[in-house]
Amino acid sequence: MEEHKTVQRNLALQREWYGEPLGDRVRRLVVAFDVSQAQLAEVLGISAPMLSQVMSGRRAKIGNPAVLARMVMLERRVLTPDVAAGDKEALRRALEEVRNSRPKVGRETLPVDEGNHDDAALATLRRHARHDELLAAADLLSARFPRLSRFLRRAARDE
């Protein structure tokens, strides 16, 4: 019973520190990159047992900031069009680049999200709608929501 309480506490801490349980984030990467948990651990630079403990909540945090930085790098790569499309070569290349990276994480180097998610949103729209569907939706929205309509047209145009 004590282990259950520890796991619940650790998962709550992960939600606070990382926005959600690390198991959820790691599982999405395993699926997106079509790799095993052990392969992902190797790319991140963490042992497979340690990754398993973090995922299950038996450990609360990833102690090495470079490992966390690599995980964020992979999460961002998932948003690029070729990786999002599941292109095998793009997946392999992204994993290799992240594996070979040596991120330096500190107050001066911590990346700040500047809020520009247009590329990710455009890629998502293209994955879920055909060119003609994007244009038809843009036409429907143009009178009441012109900015959204322009964005849909941009997604259709940049295919």
N, C-alpha and C positions, 0 to 999 in steps of 0.2 A: 504493500500500500504506500509506503514511503517513496518508492521509486516513481509511482504514479504522480504523486504530488510534485516531485522534483521535475518530472517531465512537463507537467502542466505549467509550473512556474517558469521553466526554461522557454516553453513555447510562448508564454505571455511576454517574456523579456524579448524574444525574437521579434514579436509583433511590434513592440515598442522601439527596438533598436533598428530593425531592418524593414519595417512596414508590413511584414507578414512572416509566417514561419518559413525558415530556410528550406525545409523539406519541399514546400510548394514551389519555391523559386528553382531549386535544383531539379525537381521533377520536370518542370517546363523546359529546362535546358537539355535534359536527357532526351526528351521527346523531340524538341526542335532540332537537335544536332544528330539524332538517331545514334546515340552512343550508350554504352553501359555506364552505370554509376562509377565503376572502377576506372573506366577510360576518362570520364569527366574529372574525377579526382586527380588523375595524372596531369591533365591539362591545367587544372587549377593550381597544382603544386601542393596538394594535401594528400595524406594517406587515405586509402579507401575506407579503412575502419573509422578514421576520424570524421570523414564526410558522412558516413552512416550514422555516427553518434550525433552529429549536428542535425542531420535530417530528422532523426527520430525524437530529438529533444532531450536526449541523455546529456548533451552538452548544449550550453546556451549560445556560445558565440564562436566565431572564427577568430582565433587569436592573431593570425598573421594578416596584417592589412593588405599585403600584396595578393593574397589568395582572394580576399574580398574584392579587390580591384579587378582581378582577372574575371571573377564572376560577373561583375558589372559590365566589363568589356564584352563578355559573351552575350549578356542580356541586350546590350546595344547592337551587337552584330545581328541578332535575330531580327532586328527592325530594318536591316538593309534589304533592298528588293531581291537580290540574288539569293541571299540566305533564306529570306522569308518564303521565297518560291521553292525552296528545297533543293536547289541546284547542288548536286553532290560535290562538285569541285569547289564551289563557294563554301560549302560546309567544311570541307577538309582544310581549305586554305584559312578560314577563320579560326578553326581549332588550332592549327599549327602556329598562326601568328600570335594567338593568345598564349599558347604553351611557351613560346619563345620570348614572350615579353618579360621585361623586368621593371614592372611599375614601381615608381617611388611615390609613396603616399606620406604626406605630411601637411602641415598647415599651409605651406606655400604651393603645394602641388595637388591638393585635393581638388578633383574636378567639380565644377559647379554647373548644374543643369540650368542652362539659360532659357529654357522653356520653348525652344523651337523644335516642335515635333512634326512639322509639315511632312518631311520625307517619310516618317513612319506612318502617318495618317494616309498619305497618298498610296503607299505600298499596300496598306490594309484595304483601302477602297478597291484597288486594282485586283487584289486577290479575291474579293467577294462579289465583284460586279463586272460585267462585260462593258466594253467601250460604249455600246449603244444604250445600255442601262444607265450608265453614269450621265450620259447626255440627256436622256429622258427625265431622269431625276432632277437634273439641273434646270430643265425647262419648267418642270412642275413647281420648283421652288423660286424661280427667278423674281416673280413679282413681290412676294412677301419676305424672302430671305436672299437678297442679292449676293451677299458675301459668301454664303454657303453654296449658292449656285455657281459662283465663279470658281470656288474651290473644287467642286465636282467636275467642272469643265477642265480645270487644270489636270485633274487626275486622268480624265479621258484623253486629253491632248498629249500628255507626257508618256503614254504607254510605250 
